[in-house]
């Protein structure tokens, strides 16, 4: 007798982390619904599974009925939806809080067994950053709607398609001086493949109702990370650590431009370290051994070296 295939719904599954999560779900035999606003942009995920196994589904997280349809019959729901900057005032709360609550509430109503909510390290209701505030509010609303949800808080997530090291490496090829702000702020970057493994490891009764802070094995300042990136790419431009006041002033103009290279909210966020708290449960508690940056970064930053070739798609298992 044929057994019914388990269903996993991944909200925001077409993004950087999503592709790694979808790939692993398909490998484990799940039928994967990729719940997104743009189904065309998610079509590249289809070959990660057998015919019909990975299906992009139109389900904006602002639409109650479509979210309910997306989680109906699912064993697992995963929320990866997030934004780094607002297009309009209130976007952070709409996405990180109200959207997250809607997913959690509909997952509970549908009888979903496991809900994994990916938040962010530094989520804090008292933070001067609206981004961090909205992440904290989202966590609280998810907990209220689905108390057994597993919440994951990653630090900076890096990998071949990231928007952190790639962004600054590309910028370093175009400018004589690499501008940053908050150079002394500490981060604990975690490899995207390890975060994806942590997501799937959370499908475990022992992980339900818990919050995990995900960081890699190394803690480095923003300035040190940029110097490491420059060393790996062979680029020689010096790093300029702008004072916060000047960065805030520049952000007034930059946040109005396409791409939002810097916002005042990001300047506020960069005033605080982004590392795993002492005593917090981390990736090791989920059975994942985090990989060091030195194992991953050279493989995809090589494209920025003089004469460098395109980076390999590092879908490491």
Beta strands, then each sheet from edge to edge (+ up, - down):
strand 1: 7-11
strand 2: 31-36
strand 3: 54-58
strand 4: 76-79
strand 5: 114-118
strand 6: 150-154
strand 7: 157-158
strand 8: 177-181
strand 9: 186-187
strand 10: 190-191
strand 11: 211-214
strand 12: 220-221
strand 13: 238-242
sheet 1: 3+ 2+ 1+ 4+ 5+ 6+ 11+
sheet 2: 7+ 10+
sheet 3: 8+ 13+
sheet 4: 9+ 12-
end
